């Protein structure tokens, strides 16, 4: 019987029929996850757009506050939640369904623990930003905006594990429905709070916090009462506390993987302010970064699908199907990046008009567009490979790769090309592109050299041995 199961796995793993079967499974997860990530990203975009109509000061402070809170808070939580993709995904594949709920509690507790230090930083943003050369008045207004985002930070500490809990079970439709509803409601409530109730920019932050907690409540109710989560619901117990250490061991390197590149892009904006025409350089790089970030929400969905499929199959003891999941996800990401980058390249002469009427800015963006297209390809591939790392549990390797790629290669090359070779913003972007290329190559090598049978063994040990150790402690 066991031999027959192995033959069935090989059949699906190495044939065209198996590829198509896996393509359907990955598409079922990836398509709605792409929509979910785009919808969640648009929440902050809508807030900044509405605040932008209040004037230059409100727009500048809201934009800076959004950037700072993303870098120091929300991205950190999102990255750490990646540790749950390993634990919960492999537990679900191994049919240890109660573990899924327990791991989620461990993640929520861990992320809440991370929030107070972040809050302290946000409270003092008004004093820290002037030390970095920012205008005092803008810094003070940014601080006010950030403080009203503190409730959203704690909401995110619950929401991000909840989304991973559902994602690892391939329960994506509820997240798509709630994200669509929340975005519509957020747009209305943000406009009312900012304009009708005249709360100004803090009204946008309040609306974002309310939207985050409403999303938590809606998904929490679904988890509580839906039959789809019946097997994986678990009561809060001491086992959740025992899992905090294990979650941090995976969550911290996972956060480093996410944050290091994000921080390197923010450093590019700071460096662009040192050129002779800082207004032009900063504006163009900011637009390029906005385009790149918006696109990244798409391959992020492919990465989530790869993480889910790989972790599930490893937990289920199917190494060849895990390998097939990687190939399918790379195929999807590669196809998407070629299509989107081709369209962007063909529209390079008019792309800038979507953001500015300044002809100098438009021409500069047309020059930068081929580099952005290459970034799309690198981002798509690394998003999937990072998802594979999260699903397999080798986040530490990914963290080391990111450190070397962006901080030992990417940023130094960017500085040399930008300032020494006088390529300005183009040189900065080429440097980060070089880092992305190195990151993609190294992640590809690690993935290609992965012993999937060994990963299956590690997954089983991770899920089953911990269960035995907890039982022994209870005795």
Buried (B, 14 or more C-beta within 10 A) or exposed (E): EEEEEEEEBEEBBEEEEBBEBBBEBBBBBBBBBBBBBBBBBBBBBBBBBBBBEBEEEBBBBBBBBBBBBBBBBBBBBBBBBBBBBBBBBBBBBBEBBBBBBBBBBBBBBBBBEBBEEBBEBBEEBBEBBBEEEBBEEBBBBBBBBBBBBBBBBBBBBBBBBBBBBBBBBBBBEBBBBBBEBBBEBBBEBBBEBBBEEEBBBBBBBBBBBBBBBBBBBBBEEBBEEBEBBEBBBBEEBEBBEBBBEBBBBBBBBBBBBBBBBBBBBBBBBEBBEEBEEEEBBBBBBBBBBEBBBEBBBBBBBBBBBBBBBBBBBBBBBBBBBBBBBBBBBBBBBBEBBBEBBEEBBEEBEEBBBEBBEBEEBBEBBBEBBEBBBBBBBBBBBBBBBBBBBBBBBBBBBBBBBBEBBBBEBBBBBBBEBBBEEEBBBBBBBBBBBBBBBBBBBBBBEBBEEBEBEEBBBBBBEBBBEBBEEBEEEEE
